[in-house]
């Protein structure tokens, strides 16, 4: 049996602890949690741990991931996080219980598909409160309400919003309050109460801790906090969660002393960037067999002191090991903690072995 690197080691016990801690804090304030699995490409073992820890939903942005989890025996229920393409409406109805929507067109196609299949399907209307990704604007609530009122098979479960992922807008009582107001307006148009006010993702946990979430918010969609114990939008490690939930491991394929700055006429690198170099003299450097096709090097944090990431090409990741606490040698296995973007890349790469550690 070959032993292959690079590897993504996933520690289920730590993820379980994080999920339980998040669920406990949310439930204490009447908030349910949808565990978001997209960061690990819908890994069934991770989804199952989230459900066992008390998450009420498994949420993912890719229908292929949901299909993978269902085929592996994960019961769900499943929420499709990304608003659906027209070509995947039928698939969404088959695989998910709830879909996020932001257009009348999507609602109408879902209704048509559900009518043919004679199957009900829930939707959460996404509202853009300033991050400028998906979602209706407050002025559009009437047209969406009219569309939903015509539906027999599509059930309006609630409203939701997303902040931080695109525009970097932080959640606040004011912008989450805008979501709540749109929800109330939609209730007025539909003549019924909405079940869910989905008030964001990991970044909204800070409002929860400060007791600044509007009381109507009763659901959060949480991935990064559970998977990594981090909140990238606020630039913080969440103190009551584990950060050692995963490790990226790769093998050293070269070690030697070299100048710290290239020589010769400089152009762009393989990715069209123009690197800036600081000449620190001759330094001990190591190369590991992983690159941008496997990870996001900016999000790697070596577990050993004195090792620093310099940069990467598609297949090689360069490290400064001059000050390594333990001398780095050819053939060594080095390990790294990761941020969300790095984890996402490693989980997606077919070249990275995924290893579940119980």
C-alpha positions, 0 to 999 in steps of 0.5 A: 500500500502506497503512503502518499502525500500531501494529506489533509488530516481531519480530526472528527472528535475536535469537529464534534466538540466545536459543533456541540459548543456552537449548537449549545450557545445558539440553542440557549438563545432559541437559535437552531444551527445549519451545519455547513459542509461545503468547506470539506466538499460535503464529506459524509463523516463530517456531516454525520458528526454535525448532525450528531452534535445537534445541527438541525440541517446539513447545508451545502452549496453544491448539489454534487456534495449533497448527492454524495452525502445522501448516497453515503447514508447521511439522512439530512435534512439538506439545505442548498445554500447557493441559489440554484441554476435553472439547469439544476432545479429538478435536481434541487427538488430531488436532493434538498428539502430547502433551497435558498432563492433570490429571484421570481424565476427560480421560485416559478421553476421550483414550483413547476418542478414540484408540481410535476413530481407532486412534492413539496419544497421549502424556500428561504428568500435571501435578502441583500443587506449590503454585502452585494452578493445574492439577495433581493433588495427591500423594494423587491419584496412585493414581487417575490411575495406575489410569486410565493402566494401563487405557489401550491408546492413551494413553501416559503419557510423564511428569509435569510442573509449573507454578509462577509463572504464577498463584500467584507461587510460585518453583521450588525444589529442594523443590517440584520435588522433590515433582514428582519424587517423584510421578513415581516413585510413578507409575512404581511404579504403572505398572510402567515408567519415565517418559520425561519429568520436565518441571520447569517453565518460564522460571522454572526456568532459575535453578535450572538455573544454580545446579545445583539442579534435581533430576537427574531433571528432563529437560525444561523448557518455555520461552517468555518467556526465548526470546521476550524474554530475561526472567524475570518471576517473578524480576523479571530480565533474563537476562544471557546472552540478548537483550532487543531481540527485539521492538519495539512501534511506534505513531504520535503523534496529539496533542502539547500541554502540559496539566495533569498532574492532571484537574480536576473531580469524579472517578469511575472510569475506563472500566475501573472503576478509580479512578486516583490522580493526582500534580499535577506542574504543566503537562507536555508530553504526547503521545498515541499511537494504541494502547490497552488493546485493543492492549497492556498499558500497564504493560508498555511501556518507551519506547526513547527517554530522557525518555519515560514512560507515564502510562496508557491508555484502550481506544484512546489511550495517554498519555505524558509527553514533557516531558523527552524527549531528542528533542522529540516531534512529531505524526506521530512513530513511537515505539517500546517494549520490552515485558514478557510480558503486553504482548507477549501482548496485542499479539500477540493484538490484531487491530489490531496489525500483526505484522511479521517481521524476519529 
